[in-house]
Amino acid sequence: MTTTTSEITLECLVYDAETSAGAYRLVDEDSRFLRVVEGSTPVPQGGVVRRTRGTVLYDSGPVEPGATLFVALFPVPAEATEEFDAWFIEEHSQLLLDHEDWLRARLVELPGGRFSRLVIHDLANADVLLSPHRAAAGQTERTRVALAGDWPAGAVRYTANQA
């Protein structure tokens, strides 16, 4: 488990065509795909819809890729990032990772822009997103404190299954 800031850069790409290995098809969208890669990568053919780069703040550790990726972009205000990061690293990710189908959790700091945090989860399957385990992990007192305010409503989430 990595809890210190890493200089590794991750790219989260949402694009219109399956162009390489490691692509995940967005749920409820037949023609768009998501891929998470380390380092810089050429723009895939088919046009990138969203390309996000950032610095890894937390990584629960490498695993074999899961069947599903769950990605969330959060517009965490500057005054709330310390609490959000601590909550995610110390409590939320740990509760999620207690479930055998929750394989990996990563927290990425995004430089300037609409979103300041990217969360990437590798899952054995999409069913774990509907589990009571996940629901309980999002209903703690610390969750209420870390997600206080109106800004969480601006989060954007993607679920994607291996293509």
C-alpha positions in Angstrom: 0.0 0.0 0.0 1.4 3.4 -1.0 0.4 6.4 1.0 3.0 8.9 0.0 2.9 11.3 -2.9 4.2 9.7 -6.1 5.6 11.4 -9.2 3.9 8.8 -11.4 1.4 10.4 -13.8 -1.8 8.6 -14.7 -3.9 9.4 -17.6 -7.6 8.7 -17.7 -8.9 8.8 -21.3 -12.5 8.6 -22.4 -12.6 8.1 -26.2 -14.9 7.1 -29.0 -13.2 4.0 -30.3 -11.6 0.9 -29.0 -8.0 1.4 -30.1 -5.8 -0.7 -27.8 -5.5 -3.3 -25.2 -6.6 -2.4 -21.8 -9.8 -0.6 -23.0 -12.9 -0.7 -20.9 -16.4 -0.1 -22.5 -18.4 2.6 -20.6 -21.5 1.1 -19.1 -24.7 2.3 -21.0 -22.6 3.6 -23.9 -21.8 1.3 -26.8 -19.4 3.6 -28.5 -17.1 5.1 -25.8 -14.2 3.5 -23.9 -12.1 4.3 -20.9 -8.5 3.5 -20.3 -6.1 4.3 -17.5 -2.4 4.3 -18.3 0.8 5.2 -16.4 2.9 7.9 -18.1 2.2 9.8 -21.3 0.5 8.2 -24.2 -0.3 9.2 -27.8 -3.9 10.4 -28.3 -5.9 7.3 -29.5 -7.6 7.5 -32.9 -11.3 8.2 -32.7 -10.9 11.4 -30.7 -10.4 11.8 -27.0 -13.5 13.0 -25.2 -11.7 13.6 -21.9 -8.0 13.3 -21.0 -7.0 13.8 -17.4 -3.5 13.8 -15.9 -2.5 13.9 -12.3 -0.2 12.8 -9.6 -0.9 9.7 -7.5 -1.4 10.5 -3.8 -2.5 7.0 -2.8 -2.4 3.6 -4.4 -3.5 0.5 -2.5 -1.1 -1.5 -4.6 -0.9 -3.1 -8.1 -3.2 -6.0 -8.9 -4.2 -7.8 -12.1 -6.7 -5.6 -13.9 -10.3 -6.2 -12.8 -13.3 -6.8 -15.0 -14.6 -3.3 -14.1 -13.2 0.2 -13.6 -15.1 2.7 -11.5 -13.8 6.3 -11.9 -14.9 9.4 -10.2 -13.8 13.0 -10.7 -14.4 15.4 -7.8 -14.4 19.2 -7.7 -13.0 19.3 -4.2 -12.4 22.9 -3.1 -8.9 23.8 -1.9 -10.0 24.3 1.7 -11.5 20.7 1.7 -8.7 18.7 0.0 -6.8 17.9 3.2 -9.9 16.4 4.9 -11.0 14.7 1.7 -7.6 13.1 1.1 -7.3 11.9 4.7 -10.9 10.5 4.6 -10.3 8.6 1.4 -6.9 7.2 2.3 -7.5 6.4 6.0 -11.1 5.3 6.0 -13.1 5.1 2.8 -10.7 3.1 0.6 -9.9 0.8 3.5 -13.6 0.0 4.1 -14.1 -0.7 0.3 -11.0 -2.8 0.0 -12.3 -5.1 2.8 -14.6 -6.6 0.2 -12.9 -9.3 -1.8 -14.2 -7.9 -5.1 -12.8 -4.4 -4.5 -9.3 -5.0 -5.9 -7.5 -1.6 -5.9 -8.1 2.1 -5.0 -6.2 5.1 -6.2 -6.5 8.8 -5.4 -5.0 11.2 -7.9 -4.4 15.0 -7.5 -5.4 16.9 -10.6 -3.7 20.3 -11.4 -6.0 23.3 -11.9 -9.3 22.9 -13.6 -12.9 21.9 -12.9 -11.9 18.8 -10.9 -9.2 18.5 -8.3 -9.4 14.8 -7.4 -9.6 11.6 -9.5 -10.5 8.3 -7.9 -9.9 5.1 -9.7 -11.2 1.7 -8.5 -10.4 -1.7 -10.0 -13.2 -4.1 -9.3 -13.6 -7.8 -9.9 -17.2 -7.1 -11.2 -19.7 -4.3 -11.4 -22.0 -6.0 -8.9 -19.9 -4.8 -5.9 -21.0 -1.2 -6.7 -24.5 -2.2 -5.6 -23.4 -4.1 -2.5 -24.4 -3.2 1.0 -20.7 -3.1 1.7 -20.2 -0.1 -0.6 -23.3 1.6 0.8 -22.0 1.3 4.4 -18.6 2.7 3.4 -20.3 5.8 2.2 -22.5 6.3 5.3 -20.0 6.9 8.0 -19.7 10.1 10.2 -16.3 10.8 8.6 -17.9 10.6 5.2 -20.5 13.2 6.1 -17.7 15.5 7.3 -15.4 15.0 4.3 -18.2 15.5 1.8 -19.9 18.4 3.5 -21.1 21.2 1.3 -22.6 21.5 -2.2 -19.5 20.6 -4.2 -20.0 16.7 -4.1 -23.0 17.2 -6.4 -20.5 18.3 -9.1 -18.8 14.9 -9.2 -18.7 12.9 -12.4 -18.6 9.1 -12.4 -17.9 6.4 -15.0 -18.3 2.7 -14.8 -16.7 0.6 -17.5 -16.3 -3.1 -18.1 -13.5 -4.8 -20.0 -14.0 -4.5 -23.7 
